[in-house]
Amino acid sequence: MVKGVAGTLLQQIMSVGYYAARAVRTPLAAAAALLLAACGLPTIPFLEPPVAVSDSDVEIEFEHDTTNDIEEFRGYELYYRFYPATTDGEDQWRNHNDAILDSPRSPNPNRLTARGYRRIRDAQDRGSPLIQAADIRGESFLVRMMFPFDPDDDPPNQIDEPDAIAMFEDRFVRLRRGPQINEADGQTPKRFFPVETDPANGVYAADDNDITTALGNVSPEDLRDVFEVEGGLFIAVYGLAYGRTTDFERFYSVPVLLGRDIALIQN
């Protein structure tokens, strides 16, 4: 077999193991790895996804699974998408969620990106993964994401124009939206406040393509209704464990829903 076929075969075997009982999943994955290794074929380690803990209107939390205490583990990647806070938006998210979590799940972000999800970026480091945790992979730790970040909260405000952050251990990461950049300097990543509104003057700005994905090509009048009548936008966030093989090939766990936040609007 060629390398790509072997990798696909291993992922299929692991997907079967994932939907078996958790007690037998690891032995199944190990047996699959040994089988392919015995045939002289390249193997890809198995990663557990992050463990969702809780979410609220302003926070999402997940735990690191210490089963990922392997050399290839690098950390976690997060993907987001905006939805209108309407019945139609809720139905659309539920349909997407069903498809993303449908069996068998593939250990990669393809089902997310196929439905308009974008990778959350670190404003100061555009590399992968977002949550870099290879050096603490054997420890239990909690990642706390805040949308938006409250500068009066703990830790104290140490960054300019805080918006959304992830905190874990004694670290924090400035969360910024996918590939969008501000037009002013052509470099600064977009903040998670998706819309700056000035209702008194009839200003409703939605020029970012990830908002367009959520709302479609709406008129200024329709956009006003989205934020004044229909409740604005909510965001859904999914997470995957991220790894690199010895030859630097990236691989992932299956995606899991970490939570949703409401009304990301800056007035």
Order of alpha helices (4+ residues) and beta strands (2+ residues): alpha-alpha-beta-beta-beta-alpha-alpha-beta-beta-beta-beta-beta-beta-beta-beta-alpha-alpha-beta-beta-beta-beta
